[in-house]
Amino acid sequence: MLPPSPPGPVRAGADARALVDRHVALVDRARAVVTHLDDVAVAVAAWVRDDEARRVRDELSRVPVGRLGETTERNLRLTAVENAGYATAADFLGVRPETFDAIPGVGDATARGVVAAVDQLAKAAVTLRPLRITLDRAGLPEPREARDLLALLRRFQRVTPLVAPHRRELDDYVRFGGQATHDAAPARHAARMLLTLPRTRRAAHAALARLQEWDERIAINDLPGIVARAEAEIAATDPAGIALAEDFARRSAEYFTTLQEIVPHAAGVLAARGLLPADLVARVDAHPLDTSLLRVALRGYQEFGARFALEQGRVLLGDEMGLGKTMQALAAIAHLAADGHRRFLVVCPASLLANWEHEIQLRTSLAVHRAHGSGRADALAVWEREGGIGLTTFEGLAHVPLPGTSDDDPGLSPDLGRVGLLVVDEAQQVKNPRAARSKLVAAWAQRCARVLLMSGTPMDNRLEDFLALTELLQPGLAATIPKHLGLVGPEAFRHAVAHVYLRRNQSDVLVELPGIVASDDWVELREPEERAYRAAVEAGNLMAMRQAAWHPTAGESPAKLDRLLDLVDEALDEGHSVLVFSYFRTTLDLVSATLAARGVAVHGPLTGDVPVARRGELVDAFTSDDTAVLVAQISVGGTGLNLQAASVVVLCEPQLTPTLEDQAIARAHRMGQVRPVRAHRLLGSDGVDERIVEILGRKREVFDDYVRVSSLAQAAVGSIDVARGDLAREVVAAEQARLGYGPWWDELNEPSPPTLSPDQPESPQLPLRYRAPE
């Protein structure tokens, strides 16, 4: 800390010199600190700019000059350009039209057309190849140049917390304190002051007085201490090499959040907003967001999601798994809490209670009360008395007093009527309006002014499921959607429900997230499995048909198991952890026992029988292992868990709904993942797996068209999809017919069959797509 100035005016000479020199030194140090931080930010922005140029050049180097004509209707004279030595579109980057115009045979129209075409290709290249940073097999960042970027971001992260809270004081001091030292400089020598002009002497004395005032201000703010601590952090050695890579692997989300703070365009603004109408975007952008009760920084798209929930009041957040819907809900709650609201209620599956409690405690300064199990009554009493976030399950919600709207509303708790926000996680579980849990959530939704439903799978098999969720938010909304929208197409429907529904996909907003390499691994069933399969088909037992490929025998292991072992061995050899999902517990038990017998570090099986607290312990143990395998039931491990420690996912069989598979893969492919995720689906050929895969494809088309984009979908298209009961009947009937028996086959071969067309054979070779019998 600077020594205080002597009381009263400072005299020219030694006293003035001591005062000025002290401030000159501190101003220089403060300037160096803020300049250093600004230089790091500039270097990051320059790296992003240069990386974008590298990506554009790499993409355009693959485009031959001859193909530029495809980008415009103009007749471009490209032969002359090629003859001049230009081979690919990359050769045109930075070249002005006048340069091409000077080439013999190339006119002004071609010159300008080529430049325009290359400009369009460059913009497309940036979109097609966003900035991504992953780790290679050696555990080092890719691309290689990214190591410089990570080092800059790490330094920015270290220094910013010491500077940013005091940036205004530092900037003011550098600017105004620095000016005062300049103006006071003549007073450093008494003799010089006698020779200066009167106005210069007056300015010097005024500047000395301002420096005395700065003495008081910097003493209160401890500005010298702030500068010293920042200088020490700047002087500290940055991690490098594998240490930096390991830090990035642990905290990749923080690295990319820092990147977005420095270079906002690093994440797509339109993607973050979910393609909402412009007027709604403007209102959402303008809504305030108080994050003072949060302990972490939000990503741009997360801020927008929280603002959307606050601006609209009653919404469905349908972000794809892995984008941090929980964090967006907590941001909205934190804002309302800072605004004076006292109570909030989160309803979720029992398997997610521990995750919600952990996230609230780690990422906010709000109190949390877990109203579940034997301590439910006590937790509710504390919540009602002290406020905070109440946590309960769909079943436990029945034990929470229904909020009232007035003090004389009989049987209700009027004080709980002032619940600031009702959050319903995994809201697809209340899509059936006739179910008891759906009715209870609807009753709560009617009593709460603000409601946030969250689901990464708002539509599973039918669009009506999605509309049922919107009815919880705005009763009667579905009835207001014109039926003709079914003919107009998805875009009209998206616009109709945009005010209640926001969805962003990983590929849109997590530009840094590595990709998914998905593969279907087909295997031939062996004789024992084939016998078990035929018996299951004859019995008409779909579940037995799905498990037949895992039928164990004394002498030979199932073909799917052999393939799974190959995948696990390969992944572990490469240093990758593995998630193995199956719907069936017998399959999980077989996989677990086989892996354990081979000496593999296997965790699980994680099934519905495992208590909620124990599930978290299993996941923590799996995450702490360098390379391991977690075996989980897909209906349990596929939702609500963060498993990005793994980068290889194996599905033991195809599922009956596409979203169940997507959820399972998203456990690994989510924020924080720094490696490409390899997803393998084990499929048995010539059987039930082929039928299910075909039907899954049809289901995905409906979801992609109507709900995957955020501004949303069309009414009443459920009739073109199949429900699970219909799916089971269709698959069983198709397989019975393929194998030569069953109701359809009997119908085709009864004594008086319908007349066949001339080109239909007597023993028909049935196609892959079947129609279930009436």
NUZA-88551 format. One record per residue (C-alpha): residue in three letters; x, y, z. Coordinates in steps of 0.001 Angstrom, whole numbers, plus 500000, padded with zeros to 6 digits. Example, Ala and Ser with C-alpha at 12.3 -4.5 7.8 and 13.67 -1.06 7.14 Angstrom:
// NUZA-88551
ALA512300495500507800 SER513670498940507140 
***
This chain:
// NUZA-88551
MET500000500000500000 LEU501226503527499216 PRO502189505628502246 PRO499610508331502919 SER500225511890501806 PRO500996514440504500 PRO497948516479505577 GLY497318519791503870 PRO498531521001500452 VAL501673519377499108 ARG504547521778498585 ALA506628521785495427 GLY509929520023495750 ALA510715516875497742 ASP507159516241499030 ALA505648516696495579 ARG508372514561494008 ALA507710511690496439 LEU503953511880495794 VAL504268512046492000 ASP506906509321491738 ARG504856506955493900 HIS501869507354491612 VAL503925507207488413 ALA505266503809489495 LEU501835502469490483 VAL500159503797487339 ASP502798502087485209 ARG502278498784487059 ALA498480499025486824 ARG498720499854483123 ALA500980496844482565 VAL498474494529484268 VAL495440495629482267 THR497490495794479058 HIS498724492255479621 LEU495173490962480011 ASP494022492901476946 ASP496969491577474944 VAL495986488001475853 ALA492409488662474700 VAL493683490175471446 ALA495954487168470925 VAL492994484814471429 ALA490899486742468925 ALA493796486719466457 TRP494194482955466907 VAL490496482415466187 ARG490747484634463107 ASP493828482786461844 ASP492252479412462597 GLU489179480400460648 ALA491423481349457733 ARG493171477950458006 ARG489875476093457986 VAL488593478095455030 ARG491784477551453040 ASP491775473827453794 GLU488151473466452716 LEU488529475560449561 SER491690473722448529 ARG489413470745447836 VAL487276472689445355 PRO488681472658441777 VAL488397475868439815 GLY486093474165437322 ARG483390473747439945 LEU483097477457440717 GLY480645477743437877 GLU478141475725439905 THR477764478558442410 THR476350481078439953 GLU474141481255436895 ARG476697483433435137 ASN478751481996432339 LEU482213482163433927 ARG485242481740431655 LEU487086479460434021 THR489358477805431463 ALA491331481009431079 VAL491599481306434856 GLU492880477720435125 ASN495418478363432378 ALA496721481280434434 GLY497759478846437171 TYR494773478918439532 ALA493986475309440481 THR491569475450443418 ALA489211477923445044 ALA491792478461447790 ASP494099480123445259 PHE491592482984444930 LEU491491483921448604 GLY492482487554449061 VAL492762488171445311 ARG490975491268444004 PRO488787491261440843 GLU491253493560439056 THR493870490809439229 PHE491630488353437347 ASP490442491050434981 ALA494049491444433822 ILE494213487761432739 PRO493825487423428954 GLY490388486044428123 VAL488855486924431483 GLY486440489814431551 ASP484998491905434333 ALA481924489657434727 THR484016486524435245 ALA486432488304437589 ARG483672489571439841 GLY481744486280439581 VAL484761484278440717 VAL485398486576443690 ALA481741486419444722 ALA481680482631444379 VAL484805482217446510 ASP483375484574449135 GLN480222482458449385 LEU482253479254449606 ALA484393480737452368 LYS481329481623454433 ALA479942478135453929 ALA483284476600454917 VAL483214478402458277 THR479775476941458956 LEU480634473452457768 ARG483906473289459682 PRO483428475078463014 LEU486200475530465521 ARG486823472243467332 ILE489511471156469746 THR489902467500470663 LEU492568465284472197 ASP494571462863470071 ARG495599459361471102 ALA498612460737472929 GLY496293462971474947 LEU497496466185473279 PRO495241468837471728 GLU494285468698468068 PRO494851470656465916 ARG498424471207467034 GLU498041474979466845 ALA495320474725469502 ARG497975474280472173 ASP498815477973471838 LEU495140478878472188 LEU494682476743475312 ALA497748478340476905 LEU496308481803476242 LEU492899480829477616 ARG494470479302480724 ARG496418482520481389 PHE493273484593480839 GLN491419482365483323 ARG494161482786485937 VAL494535486551485706 THR490961487649484987 PRO489498486868488457 LEU492123489152489990 VAL491577492001487544 ALA487985491899486267 PRO486253492815489584 HIS488468495896489817 ARG488781496733486140 ARG486890499988486374 GLU489011501279489276 LEU492194500240487474 ASP491143501860484203 ASP490109505069485977 TYR493356505195487900 VAL495490504579484804 ARG493613507239482895 PHE492962509967485458 GLY495774509204487901 GLY498190509039484982 GLN496991512426483725 ALA497425513878487207 THR501038512685487409 HIS501702514359484046 ASP500134517639485120 ALA501904517577488510 ALA505367516853487065 PRO506584520536487183 ALA506078520526490974 ARG508723517812491441 HIS511335520631491548 ALA510631523843493468 ALA512947525942491310 ARG511267524794488126 MET507872525749489534 LEU509073529342490000 LEU509930529574486304 THR506669528155484937 LEU503667530122483757 PRO500957530883486333 ARG498416528619484642 THR500953525746484671 ARG501582526264488396 ARG497828526290489074 ALA497409523066487061 ALA500297521425488929 HIS498865522292492365 ALA495410521027491285 ALA497007517786490051 LEU498836517340493379 ALA495481517682495158 ARG493966515027492855 LEU496865512676493631 GLN496175513142497325 GLU492572512203496678 TRP493791509136494818 ASP495846508218497875 GLU492620507979499849 ARG490752506039497128 ILE493466503470496500 ALA493891502954500227 ILE490206502077500533 ASN490271499788497445 ASP493744498364498179 LEU494703499052494581 PRO498422498377495204 GLY497528494958496631 ILE495302494178493642 VAL498118495099491253 ALA500662493052493212 ARG498499489938493225 ALA497835490255489506 GLU501558490735488818 ALA502355487575490773 GLU499818485575488774 ILE501144486966485512 ALA504669485981486512 ALA503612482406487400 THR504550479667484960 ASP501733478441482728 PRO501069474703482412 ALA502259473243479134 GLY502306469986477213 ILE500471467089478815 ALA499698469092481978 LEU497834471681479924 ALA496024468937477976 GLU494950467229481196 ASP493649470525482576 PHE491710471066479352 ALA490248467545479559 ARG489011468223483091 ARG487663471726482456 SER486932471914478750 ALA483571473626479298 GLU485306476433481207 TYR487870476845478432 PHE485183477246475800 THR483140479567478004 THR486226481766478298 LEU486703481600474538 GLN483148482737473953 GLU483577485614476417 ILE486571486859474461 VAL485313486077470946 PRO481504486066471051 HIS481129484941467451 ALA482918481702468295 ALA479448480320469058 GLY476599480832466612 VAL474228483543467770 LEU471322482292465692 ALA471854478729466862 ALA471960479843470477 ARG468615481551470004 GLY466990478449468599 LEU465766480119465391 LEU463052482042467229 PRO461070484832465506 ALA462907488146465426 ASP460454490060467638 LEU460611487398470335 VAL464411487314470117 ALA464505491058470702 ARG462326490782473810 VAL464324487861475194 ASP467645489611474547 ALA466366492681476384 HIS465218490772479480 PRO467574491307482432 LEU469395488358483986 ASP470863488700487487 THR473562486045487967 SER474855487305491318 LEU473696484114493082 LEU475452481825490598 ARG478953480504491203 VAL479729479697487575 ALA479688481545484268 LEU476954480793481750 ARG477506480118478084 GLY475792482493475693 TYR473069480060474636 GLN472435479198478308 GLU471944482866479137 PHE469470483100476280 GLY467588480023477525 ALA467281481495481025 ARG466133484847479631 PHE463591483019477431 ALA462140481237480476 LEU461947484510482417 GLU460515486586479568 GLN457844484078478533 GLY457049482771482007 ARG455643479351481040 VAL457828477453478572 LEU459141474079477469 LEU462933473918477171 GLY463710471084474776 ASP467462471445474332 GLU469221468305473188 MET470792466258475961 GLY474124467574477163 LEU473505471317476713 GLY472903472115480386 LYS469157472485480813 THR469668472182484588 MET472058475146484558 GLN469584477257482596 ALA466831476453485092 LEU469130477389487982 ALA470004480662486244 ALA466313481550485991 ILE465773480602489648 ALA468821482614490743 HIS467513485705488937 LEU464103485398490581 ALA465714484804493982 ALA467799487954493580 ASP464574489751492686 GLY462965488789495997 HIS461204485468495346 ARG461755483009498193 ARG460577479536497137 PHE461098477368494100 LEU460130473757493434 VAL461877471197491220 VAL460072467955490324 CYS462165465200488755 PRO462610461414488642 ALA464091459886491785 SER467248458993489870 LEU467995462696489334 LEU467480463983492883 ALA471134463579493818 ASN472262465244490601 TRP469984468263491166 GLU471099468602494794 HIS474748468455493753 GLU474289471033490977 ILE472428473475493229 GLN475055473280495971 LEU477978473504493550 ARG476735476164491161 THR474517478466493253 SER474458480024496713 LEU470816479007497218 ALA469552476648499906 VAL468233473253498779 HIS465738471020500601 ARG465380467414499463 ALA461743466467500156 HIS462074462747499590 GLY462065459645501742 SER461818459578505536 GLY462961463183505935 ARG460359464608503559 ALA458157466280506185 ASP461045468011507944 ALA462509469230504638 LEU459158470646503551 ALA458732472444506874 VAL462153474088506551 TRP461471474960502899 GLU458138476581503762 ARG459689478478506670 GLU463052479541505224 GLY462600479349501463 GLY465054478043498875 ILE464737475279496290 GLY462574472307497170 LEU463374469006495455 THR460847466216495094 THR459903463379492763 PHE456797462896490651 GLU455527460494493310 GLY456636462753496164 LEU454770465738494716 ALA451551464230496118 HIS452908464876499630 VAL453683468553498999 PRO450753470820499938 LEU449173472081496759 PRO449823475824496533 GLY446848478098497040 THR446012481437495554 SER444450483060498632 ASP444512482765502412 ASP440947481437502552 ASP441359478719499898 PRO440435475622501953 GLY442896472718502099 LEU445658474661500430 SER448843476337501631 PRO448482480024500675 ASP452107480858501389 LEU453295478164499011 GLY451189479883496370 ARG454076482271496051 VAL456345479688494401 GLY458590481725492147 LEU459148478973489571 LEU457972475386489146 VAL460556473287487274 VAL459586469873485908 ASP462598467876484694 GLU462222464935482283 ALA458783466374481564 GLN458041463711478944 GLN457051461572481931 VAL453861463628482323 LYS452840463631478655 ASN449818461359479268 PRO447084463725480507 ARG445098460818481963 ALA447919459627484256 ALA447739460552487945 ARG451176462166487964 SER450254464281484924 LYS447081465506486616 LEU449005466437489750 VAL451656468353487791 ALA448862470066485853 ALA447242471137489120 TRP450527472612490282 ALA451081474311486934 GLN447692475993487228 ARG448659477418490637 CYS452118478725489661 ALA452636481840487577 ARG455956480610486160 VAL456488477054484912 LEU459527475565483211 LEU459181472112481667 MET462437470488480558 SER462868467527478231 GLY465454466593475653 THR462861464234474148 PRO459583466183474160 MET458202463867471483 ASP458897460151471559 ASN456506458315469264 ARG453746460866468625 LEU453532464595468162 GLU450421464581470353 ASP452778463839473277 PHE454519467136472624 LEU451222469008472383 ALA450131467482475693 LEU453138469121477358 THR452282472495475852 GLU448764472102477286 LEU450300472054480774 LEU451725475483479990 GLN448869477007478036 PRO445609475032478186 GLY443809475219474879 LEU446934475955472826 ALA446636472765470769 ALA443061473623469839 THR444142477008468481 ILE446584475502465994 PRO444857475360462597 LYS444430471863461225 HIS445662472987457817 LEU449148473347459273 GLY449423469618458762 LEU449343470285455049 VAL451526473370455094 GLY454425471577456800 PRO456653471780459862 GLU457753475417459527 ALA454243476758460131 PHE453848474639463224 ARG457227475723464597 HIS456150479323464291 ALA452821478596466018 VAL454438477259469191 ALA457668479293469198 HIS456489481396472143 VAL456397478351474449 TYR459125476074473062 LEU462875476534472717 ARG465244473857471465 ARG468908473989470481 ASN470913471032469200 GLN474508470219470158 SER475733470664466611 ASP474298474205466617 VAL475643475659469840 LEU478487473438471052 VAL480753474150468131 GLU483678472807470123 LEU482024469442470826 PRO483755466587468991 GLY481639464613466588 ILE479935461238466889 VAL481220458372464771 ALA478243456013464672 SER478373452508463262 ASP476047449541463062 ASP477953446363463840 TRP476092443460462200 VAL476741439887463327 GLU475466436510462126 LEU473560434541464742 ARG475087431159465499 GLU473124427927465578 PRO472170427967469297 GLU471083431602469036 GLU469148430876465831 ARG467257428020467548 ALA466385430251470482 TYR465292432979468097 ARG462987430737466067 ALA461375429454469254 ALA460746433029470399 VAL459247433951467010 GLU456974430924467059 ALA455809431913470550 GLY455212435472469372 ASN457411436816472218 LEU459082440039471063 MET461258440456474157 ALA462572436913473848 MET463271437553470155 ARG465355440615471085 GLN467382438660473670 ALA467967435542471555 ALA471196436945470085 TRP472651436864473609 HIS471583433251474278 PRO474511431630476150 THR475570428032475551 ALA478061425759477248 GLY480450425556474343 GLU480266428803472418 SER479715432429473339 PRO477117434537471490 ALA478336436343468374 LYS477268439719469792 LEU479298439100472937 ASP482392438312470891 ARG481964441539468945 LEU481452443522472149 LEU484642442075473634 ASP486555443098470525 LEU485238446662470822 VAL486057446862474535 ASP489580445499474029 GLU490246447987471258 ALA488915450917473287 LEU490856450054476428 ASP494056449552474430 GLU493605453088473069 GLY493023454488476554 HIS489258455063476167 SER486581454170478708 VAL483425452430477520 LEU479698452595478255 VAL477713449409477559 PHE473930449780477450 SER471226447140477204 TYR467519447061477920 PHE467805443578479436 ARG469323442698482791 THR470281439181481721 THR472418440699478964 LEU474037443098481426 ASP474802440278483856 LEU476406438223481075 VAL478507441168479883 SER479596442118483421 ALA480598438573484360 THR482509438050481117 LEU484429441318481374 ALA485256440755485045 ALA486573437273484232 ARG488916438859481677 GLY490327441237484300 VAL488587444360482990 ALA487738447141485457 VAL483965446871485105 HIS481459448933487085 GLY477808447990487467 PRO475443446731486341 LEU473622450012486919 THR469953448969486940 GLY466662450161488335 ASP467259448073491463 VAL470342450109492404 PRO469467452813494987 VAL469799456384493795 ALA472701457186496142 ARG474562454070495041 ARG474179455065491372 GLY476187458214491990 GLU478892456187493718 LEU479100453814490731 VAL479438456713488320 ASP482103458399490479 ALA484099455164490689 PHE483859454703486932 THR484924458295486285 SER487920458024488601 ASP489349455041486679 ASP491684455897483813 THR490123453246481577 ALA487101451232482597 VAL483723449909481497 LEU480362450958482939 VAL477528448504482262 ALA474075450042482584 GLN470437449431481826 ILE469573451895479091 SER466394453065480822 VAL468478453990483925 GLY471945454974482712 GLY470631456626479574 THR469081459624481345 GLY470235462245483794 LEU473852461136484242 ASN477037462880483098 LEU479318460166481723 GLN481646462143479464 ALA484604460280480958 ALA483766457646478340 SER484193458152474617 VAL483012454734473357 VAL479350453690473652 VAL478048450211472832 LEU474314449484472492 CYS473727445745472848 GLU470521445866470806 PRO468390448469469000 GLN465708450127471107 LEU462018450513470374 THR462168454328470418 PRO464917456372468751 THR465173458855471604 LEU466224456132474046 GLU469311455474471931 ASP470012459195471523 GLN469803459732475277 ALA472264456924475948 ILE474839458283473496 ALA474315461802474856 ARG475512460647478282 ALA479017460682476784 HIS478542463199473948 ARG477886466276476034 MET479556469451477276 GLY482942468546478712 GLN483683465816476184 VAL487026466405474456 ARG487247463262472328 PRO485161462103469391 VAL482515459666470615 ARG482339456277468908 ALA478867454757469134 HIS478413451091468158 ARG475026449411467823 LEU475216445598467841 LEU472714444142465368 GLY471831440589464439 SER471236440123460723 ASP468086438578459210 GLY465850439057462186 VAL464166441306464691 ASP467003443852464775 GLU466525444598461064 ARG462798445168461573 ILE463342447510464522 VAL466086449483462737 GLU463762450051459786 ILE460935451310461958 LEU463320453466463993 GLY464279455188460766 ARG460667456169460140 LYS460317457495463698 ARG463446459639463371 GLU462094461263460218 VAL459025462490462087 PHE461045463890465018 ASP463602465556462747 ASP460911467224460664 TYR458712468479463436 VAL460482468907466760 ARG464266468849466392 VAL464331472474465194 SER463346474978467855 SER460585477043466409 LEU458464473971465992 ALA456290471451464325 GLN452957470547462933 ALA449740469266464456 ALA448251465774464227 VAL450955463795462496 GLY450881460970465045 SER448796458913462645 ILE451777458386460362 ASP453853456833463152 VAL453536453581465076 ALA452983453196468778 ARG454942450592470702 GLY452077448093470746 ASP451691448344466987 LEU455454448065466592 ALA455558444820468556 ARG452724443273466555 GLU454264444383463291 VAL457711442998464076 VAL456442439649465361 ALA454052439171462445 ALA456750440077459933 GLU459247437613461388 GLN456675434828461614 ALA455820435388457970 ARG459494435442456970 LEU460085432126458702 GLY457001430508457150 TYR454249430502459762 GLY451976432797461725 PRO448668434558460957 TRP449877436451457901 TRP451506433405456345 ASP448381431339457064 GLU446265434043455425 LEU448441433970452319 ASN448207430148452067 GLU444582429448453052 PRO442551427219450627 SER440740430103448911 PRO443215432942448830 PRO442494436280447219 THR443378436475443544 LEU447057437231443072 SER448307439532440396 PRO450114437794437489 ASP453514439049438612 GLN453105437916442223 PRO454738434520442874 GLU452876431764444668 SER455541431694447394 PRO456086435409447854 GLN459468436827448809 LEU458221439326451369 PRO459882442758451479 LEU461581444187454555 ARG458634446452455376 TYR455560444573456556 ARG451965445464457319 ALA450642443889460510 PRO447560441669460056 GLU444177443120460968 
***
